[in-house]
Amino acid sequence: MKTSSMTISVSPADAAIIRNFRQARRYPTNAGVVHAALRRLEDTEWDPDSYPPGSLAHLYTPSRNREELMLNKVSTLKVDHDD
C-alpha cells in the first residue's frame, strides 16, 4: 500500500472529538478516527447522482477557510494514511 500524508485543519471541538476517541482506545491513531469518519460519511451520503461535480464547491471556499481559521482558532491535525 502506498502511504501519503495530508495536513488538515480542524476546530478545537473536532480536535476534542478525535482526542476522546483516541483516549477511549477506540482508534490507535488520528488517521484511524478520520478514516472511520470518512467511511461513515461515504456510506451515508455518497450518491454520485445527488451531488454533480462542483455542486458543493460553494460550501467551502478559500475565503470561508480563512474566516473559519480566524473565528475558530483552528488546530492543525496531521493525518497519515495508507492508500
ChimeraX commands (.cxc) that place a marker at each C-alpha (Angstrom):
marker #1 position 0.00,0.00,0.00 radius 0.5
marker #1 position 1.14,3.48,-0.82 radius 0.5
marker #1 position 1.30,5.81,2.17 radius 0.5
marker #1 position 0.63,9.51,1.83 radius 0.5
marker #1 position 0.29,12.37,4.26 radius 0.5
marker #1 position -2.21,15.22,4.47 radius 0.5
marker #1 position -2.44,18.10,6.90 radius 0.5
marker #1 position -5.95,19.24,7.72 radius 0.5
marker #1 position -7.31,21.97,9.96 radius 0.5
marker #1 position -9.99,21.13,12.50 radius 0.5
marker #1 position -11.84,23.22,15.02 radius 0.5
marker #1 position -10.99,22.81,18.71 radius 0.5
marker #1 position -14.30,20.95,19.15 radius 0.5
marker #1 position -13.41,18.49,16.37 radius 0.5
marker #1 position -9.92,18.01,17.79 radius 0.5
marker #1 position -11.55,17.17,21.14 radius 0.5
marker #1 position -13.73,14.54,19.47 radius 0.5
marker #1 position -10.67,12.94,17.91 radius 0.5
marker #1 position -8.83,13.01,21.25 radius 0.5
marker #1 position -11.84,11.43,23.01 radius 0.5
marker #1 position -11.92,8.51,20.60 radius 0.5
marker #1 position -8.16,8.07,20.97 radius 0.5
marker #1 position -8.28,8.26,24.79 radius 0.5
marker #1 position -11.08,5.70,24.84 radius 0.5
marker #1 position -8.72,3.47,22.84 radius 0.5
marker #1 position -11.30,3.10,20.09 radius 0.5
marker #1 position -8.70,4.05,17.47 radius 0.5
marker #1 position -4.90,3.91,17.73 radius 0.5
marker #1 position -4.22,6.98,15.59 radius 0.5
marker #1 position -5.74,10.29,14.49 radius 0.5
marker #1 position -5.82,8.87,10.98 radius 0.5
marker #1 position -7.89,5.93,12.22 radius 0.5
marker #1 position -10.55,8.26,13.61 radius 0.5
marker #1 position -10.62,10.34,10.41 radius 0.5
marker #1 position -10.68,7.21,8.24 radius 0.5
marker #1 position -13.67,5.79,10.15 radius 0.5
marker #1 position -15.50,9.13,9.91 radius 0.5
marker #1 position -14.90,9.35,6.17 radius 0.5
marker #1 position -16.10,5.78,5.61 radius 0.5
marker #1 position -19.26,6.58,7.59 radius 0.5
marker #1 position -19.79,9.76,5.55 radius 0.5
marker #1 position -19.28,7.85,2.33 radius 0.5
marker #1 position -21.74,5.13,3.41 radius 0.5
marker #1 position -24.46,7.56,4.47 radius 0.5
marker #1 position -24.13,10.41,2.00 radius 0.5
marker #1 position -22.30,9.30,-1.10 radius 0.5
marker #1 position -24.57,9.11,-4.10 radius 0.5
marker #1 position -22.87,10.35,-7.25 radius 0.5
marker #1 position -26.19,11.34,-8.79 radius 0.5
marker #1 position -27.16,13.52,-5.83 radius 0.5
marker #1 position -24.15,15.82,-5.99 radius 0.5
marker #1 position -22.89,16.52,-9.52 radius 0.5
marker #1 position -19.22,17.61,-9.77 radius 0.5
marker #1 position -18.74,21.11,-8.42 radius 0.5
marker #1 position -22.23,21.40,-6.92 radius 0.5
marker #1 position -20.90,21.68,-3.37 radius 0.5
marker #1 position -17.91,23.91,-4.15 radius 0.5
marker #1 position -19.75,26.97,-2.83 radius 0.5
marker #1 position -19.79,25.45,0.66 radius 0.5
marker #1 position -16.05,25.66,1.16 radius 0.5
marker #1 position -14.16,28.48,-0.47 radius 0.5
marker #1 position -10.71,29.91,0.33 radius 0.5
marker #1 position -12.34,32.96,1.92 radius 0.5
marker #1 position -14.55,30.77,4.12 radius 0.5
marker #1 position -11.48,28.77,5.09 radius 0.5
marker #1 position -9.64,31.95,6.18 radius 0.5
marker #1 position -12.74,33.10,8.05 radius 0.5
marker #1 position -13.05,29.75,9.83 radius 0.5
marker #1 position -9.38,29.75,10.77 radius 0.5
marker #1 position -9.73,33.20,12.33 radius 0.5
marker #1 position -13.02,32.53,14.11 radius 0.5
marker #1 position -12.29,29.08,15.47 radius 0.5
marker #1 position -8.57,29.36,16.11 radius 0.5
marker #1 position -8.32,26.07,14.28 radius 0.5
marker #1 position -5.88,23.36,15.25 radius 0.5
marker #1 position -3.80,21.58,12.65 radius 0.5
marker #1 position -4.02,17.82,12.53 radius 0.5
marker #1 position -1.62,15.71,10.51 radius 0.5
marker #1 position -3.22,12.59,9.13 radius 0.5
marker #1 position -1.10,9.76,7.77 radius 0.5
marker #1 position -2.91,7.07,5.87 radius 0.5
marker #1 position -2.31,4.08,3.64 radius 0.5
marker #1 position -3.71,4.14,0.11 radius 0.5
marker link #1:1,2 radius 0.2
marker link #1:2,3 radius 0.2
marker link #1:3,4 radius 0.2
marker link #1:4,5 radius 0.2
marker link #1:5,6 radius 0.2
marker link #1:6,7 radius 0.2
marker link #1:7,8 radius 0.2
marker link #1:8,9 radius 0.2
marker link #1:9,10 radius 0.2
marker link #1:10,11 radius 0.2
marker link #1:11,12 radius 0.2
marker link #1:12,13 radius 0.2
marker link #1:13,14 radius 0.2
marker link #1:14,15 radius 0.2
marker link #1:15,16 radius 0.2
marker link #1:16,17 radius 0.2
marker link #1:17,18 radius 0.2
marker link #1:18,19 radius 0.2
marker link #1:19,20 radius 0.2
marker link #1:20,21 radius 0.2
marker link #1:21,22 radius 0.2
marker link #1:22,23 radius 0.2
marker link #1:23,24 radius 0.2
marker link #1:24,25 radius 0.2
marker link #1:25,26 radius 0.2
marker link #1:26,27 radius 0.2
marker link #1:27,28 radius 0.2
marker link #1:28,29 radius 0.2
marker link #1:29,30 radius 0.2
marker link #1:30,31 radius 0.2
marker link #1:31,32 radius 0.2
marker link #1:32,33 radius 0.2
marker link #1:33,34 radius 0.2
marker link #1:34,35 radius 0.2
marker link #1:35,36 radius 0.2
marker link #1:36,37 radius 0.2
marker link #1:37,38 radius 0.2
marker link #1:38,39 radius 0.2
marker link #1:39,40 radius 0.2
marker link #1:40,41 radius 0.2
marker link #1:41,42 radius 0.2
marker link #1:42,43 radius 0.2
marker link #1:43,44 radius 0.2
marker link #1:44,45 radius 0.2
marker link #1:45,46 radius 0.2
marker link #1:46,47 radius 0.2
marker link #1:47,48 radius 0.2
marker link #1:48,49 radius 0.2
marker link #1:49,50 radius 0.2
marker link #1:50,51 radius 0.2
marker link #1:51,52 radius 0.2
marker link #1:52,53 radius 0.2
marker link #1:53,54 radius 0.2
marker link #1:54,55 radius 0.2
marker link #1:55,56 radius 0.2
marker link #1:56,57 radius 0.2
marker link #1:57,58 radius 0.2
marker link #1:58,59 radius 0.2
marker link #1:59,60 radius 0.2
marker link #1:60,61 radius 0.2
marker link #1:61,62 radius 0.2
marker link #1:62,63 radius 0.2
marker link #1:63,64 radius 0.2
marker link #1:64,65 radius 0.2
marker link #1:65,66 radius 0.2
marker link #1:66,67 radius 0.2
marker link #1:67,68 radius 0.2
marker link #1:68,69 radius 0.2
marker link #1:69,70 radius 0.2
marker link #1:70,71 radius 0.2
marker link #1:71,72 radius 0.2
marker link #1:72,73 radius 0.2
marker link #1:73,74 radius 0.2
marker link #1:74,75 radius 0.2
marker link #1:75,76 radius 0.2
marker link #1:76,77 radius 0.2
marker link #1:77,78 radius 0.2
marker link #1:78,79 radius 0.2
marker link #1:79,80 radius 0.2
marker link #1:80,81 radius 0.2
marker link #1:81,82 radius 0.2
marker link #1:82,83 radius 0.2
view
